[in-house]
């Protein structure tokens, strides 16, 4: 199955507003989830078999070689 296109991801809503988080409340910036109503903090896509999540962070989450993710954790609680 192909990974969903950007247009398939929909903002996750809290009530009728996209989930948001303030800038600068976590360190390092690569773990700081950020977003506002214009640029939501979290998205999801569903292809009928799998659900995909996407979160917006304040910095590049890749390791220094840009070959994978830095040693931190990001997650969704269901």
C-alpha positions in Angstrom: 0.0 0.0 0.0 1.3 3.5 -0.8 1.9 6.1 1.8 -1.0 8.7 1.8 -0.5 11.9 -0.2 -0.3 15.2 1.6 -3.8 16.0 0.5 -5.1 12.9 2.2 -4.1 14.1 5.7 -6.8 15.9 7.6 -6.3 18.0 10.7 -7.3 16.3 14.0 -10.0 18.4 15.6 -10.7 19.2 19.3 -14.4 20.2 19.2 -14.5 22.1 15.9 -11.0 23.5 16.0 -7.7 22.0 14.9 -5.5 20.8 17.7 -2.8 23.3 18.5 0.2 23.8 20.8 2.3 26.8 21.8 5.8 27.2 20.5 8.7 26.9 23.0 7.2 24.8 25.7 9.5 21.8 25.1 13.2 21.3 24.5 14.9 20.5 22.2 12.9 22.1 19.4 12.8 18.8 17.5 10.4 17.5 20.2 8.3 20.7 20.6 4.9 19.9 19.0 3.6 23.2 17.6 0.6 24.4 15.6 -2.3 26.9 15.4 -5.6 27.0 13.7 -4.0 27.9 10.4 -1.2 25.2 10.6 -2.6 22.5 12.9 -0.3 20.4 15.2 -1.6 17.0 14.2 -3.1 15.3 11.2 -4.4 11.8 10.3 -5.1 9.8 7.1 -6.9 6.5 6.7 -6.7 4.3 3.7 -9.2 1.6 4.7 -6.6 -0.6 6.2 -4.2 1.6 8.2 -4.3 4.9 10.0 -1.4 7.3 9.6 -0.5 10.2 12.0 1.5 13.3 11.3 2.6 15.8 13.9 4.2 19.3 13.4 7.4 19.9 15.4 9.3 23.1 15.8 12.7 21.8 14.5 14.2 19.1 12.3 13.6 15.7 14.0 16.3 14.0 12.0 19.7 13.0 13.5 22.8 15.0 12.7 23.6 12.9 9.6 20.0 13.4 8.3 19.8 9.7 7.8 17.1 8.9 10.4 15.3 10.3 13.4 17.1 11.7 16.4 16.9 9.6 19.6 13.6 11.0 21.0 10.0 9.7 21.0 6.9 11.2 19.5 3.5 9.5 20.0 -0.2 9.5 19.9 -2.4 8.3 22.8 -5.5 6.5 21.5 
